[in-house]
Amino acid sequence: MRILRDHRGDVSRLELILILVLSIESAFLLYKGLGWMKNQQAIGDDALMVNTADSVARINSNNGMNCVVNGCEGNKDGAVCTHLLSQGYVGYFDHGTNTIVGLKPYGYNEYTEMKADGIAYYGAVNSMVIQVIARDGKMALSWVPGRVD
């Protein structure tokens, strides 16, 4: 018992070891907590991008009745729309400009798991983009691989 008691007021070896262990544990928990917080923020950012893409596409397409692409001449009567495919009007959300474009942009997802319309999609960070399809007044959003050069 003499080892644990030091009458001079110094820290014993056991106390020093316990202080070091607790300090290392605290640093590890802080590191893990900050990593978890960063991941949660990335998940939230991807969800906000989906909401923004949906809102922009609905405004552009008259709630899913016309072409979703910003400035497309296919929204005017009699004009031929190049974005009309067999599944409907197809466009891609451009995160840099917050618009819907006809060509796939480079990927911008912030996390490896993204959700759109209740479906989970998986891909590496900065590799996926949001695809918007409008047909008969309905909108469908999904994450698809972005442009690679």
C-alpha positions as CSV (number, residue, x, y, z in Angstrom):
1,M,0.0,0.0,0.0
2,R,3.0,2.3,0.3
3,I,3.3,2.7,-3.5
4,L,-0.2,4.2,-3.7
5,R,0.4,6.7,-0.9
6,D,2.9,9.4,-1.3
7,H,3.2,11.8,1.7
8,R,5.0,14.4,-0.3
9,G,1.9,15.2,-2.5
10,D,3.4,13.9,-5.7
11,V,1.5,11.8,-8.2
12,S,2.2,8.1,-7.9
13,R,3.0,5.9,-10.8
14,L,-0.4,4.3,-10.9
15,E,-2.1,7.7,-10.9
16,L,0.1,8.8,-13.7
17,I,-0.7,5.7,-15.8
18,L,-4.4,6.2,-15.1
19,I,-4.2,9.9,-16.1
20,L,-2.5,9.0,-19.4
21,V,-5.0,6.2,-20.2
22,L,-8.0,8.5,-19.5
23,S,-6.4,11.3,-21.6
24,I,-5.9,9.0,-24.5
25,E,-9.4,7.6,-24.2
26,S,-10.8,11.1,-24.1
27,A,-8.9,12.2,-27.2
28,F,-10.0,9.1,-29.1
29,L,-13.7,9.7,-28.2
30,L,-13.4,13.3,-29.3
31,Y,-11.8,12.2,-32.6
32,K,-14.6,9.7,-33.2
33,G,-17.3,12.2,-32.2
34,L,-16.0,14.8,-34.6
35,G,-15.9,12.3,-37.4
36,W,-19.5,11.2,-36.7
37,M,-20.6,14.9,-36.7
38,K,-18.8,15.5,-40.1
39,N,-20.6,12.4,-41.6
40,Q,-24.0,13.6,-40.3
41,Q,-23.4,17.0,-41.9
42,A,-22.5,15.4,-45.2
43,I,-25.7,13.3,-45.1
44,G,-27.7,16.4,-44.4
45,D,-26.1,18.3,-47.2
46,D,-26.9,15.6,-49.7
47,A,-30.5,15.5,-48.5
48,L,-30.8,19.3,-48.9
49,M,-29.4,19.0,-52.5
50,V,-32.2,16.5,-53.3
51,N,-34.8,18.9,-51.9
52,T,-33.3,21.8,-53.9
53,A,-33.2,19.7,-57.1
54,D,-36.8,18.8,-56.6
55,S,-37.9,22.4,-56.1
56,V,-36.0,23.7,-59.1
57,A,-37.3,20.9,-61.4
58,R,-40.9,21.5,-60.3
59,I,-40.6,25.2,-61.1
60,N,-38.9,24.6,-64.4
61,S,-41.3,22.0,-65.6
62,N,-44.6,23.4,-64.4
63,N,-44.8,20.7,-61.8
64,G,-43.7,17.8,-64.0
65,M,-45.7,18.6,-67.2
66,N,-42.8,20.1,-69.3
67,C,-39.0,19.9,-69.6
68,V,-37.1,20.2,-66.4
69,V,-34.0,21.8,-67.9
70,N,-33.4,25.5,-67.2
71,G,-34.0,27.6,-70.4
72,C,-35.0,24.6,-72.6
73,E,-36.9,25.6,-75.7
74,G,-38.9,22.5,-75.2
75,N,-41.0,24.3,-72.7
76,K,-42.5,26.5,-75.5
77,D,-45.3,25.3,-77.7
78,G,-44.3,23.5,-80.8
79,A,-40.6,23.3,-80.1
80,V,-38.8,20.0,-80.1
81,C,-37.2,19.1,-76.8
82,T,-33.9,17.2,-76.9
83,H,-34.3,16.2,-73.3
84,L,-37.4,14.1,-73.9
85,L,-36.5,10.5,-73.8
86,S,-38.6,7.3,-73.5
87,Q,-38.8,7.6,-69.7
88,G,-39.8,11.3,-69.8
89,Y,-38.0,14.7,-69.6
90,V,-34.5,14.0,-68.2
91,G,-32.2,16.6,-66.6
92,Y,-29.4,16.7,-64.0
93,F,-29.0,19.0,-61.0
94,D,-25.9,21.1,-61.2
95,H,-24.9,21.9,-57.6
96,G,-22.6,24.7,-58.6
97,T,-25.3,26.8,-60.1
98,N,-28.4,25.3,-58.5
99,T,-30.0,24.7,-61.9
100,I,-31.2,21.7,-63.9
101,V,-29.0,21.0,-66.9
102,G,-29.1,18.6,-69.9
103,L,-25.6,17.2,-69.6
104,K,-24.3,15.3,-66.6
105,P,-22.1,17.4,-64.4
106,Y,-19.2,16.1,-62.4
107,G,-20.1,14.3,-59.1
108,Y,-20.8,16.4,-56.0
109,N,-22.2,14.0,-53.3
110,E,-20.6,14.5,-49.9
111,Y,-21.2,11.1,-48.4
112,T,-21.1,7.5,-49.7
113,E,-24.8,6.8,-49.1
114,M,-27.4,9.1,-50.5
115,K,-31.2,8.9,-50.5
116,A,-33.8,10.2,-52.9
117,D,-37.5,9.4,-53.0
118,G,-36.9,6.9,-50.1
119,I,-34.3,4.8,-52.0
120,A,-30.7,4.6,-50.9
121,Y,-27.9,4.9,-53.4
122,Y,-24.2,4.2,-52.9
123,G,-21.2,5.7,-54.5
124,A,-17.8,7.2,-53.7
125,V,-17.7,10.8,-52.5
126,N,-17.8,13.3,-55.4
127,S,-18.9,10.7,-57.9
128,M,-22.7,10.9,-58.0
129,V,-25.2,13.5,-59.3
130,I,-29.0,13.9,-59.0
131,Q,-31.0,12.9,-62.1
132,V,-34.5,14.3,-62.4
133,I,-37.2,12.7,-64.6
134,A,-40.5,14.4,-65.2
135,R,-43.4,12.7,-66.9
136,D,-47.2,13.2,-66.8
137,G,-47.1,15.5,-63.8
138,K,-44.8,13.2,-61.7
139,M,-41.2,13.8,-60.7
140,A,-38.6,11.1,-60.0
141,L,-35.3,11.9,-58.5
142,S,-32.3,9.5,-58.2
143,W,-28.6,9.6,-57.7
144,V,-26.6,8.4,-60.8
145,P,-22.9,8.4,-61.6
146,G,-21.6,11.8,-62.7
147,R,-19.5,12.7,-65.6
148,V,-16.0,11.4,-65.8
149,D,-13.4,12.5,-68.3
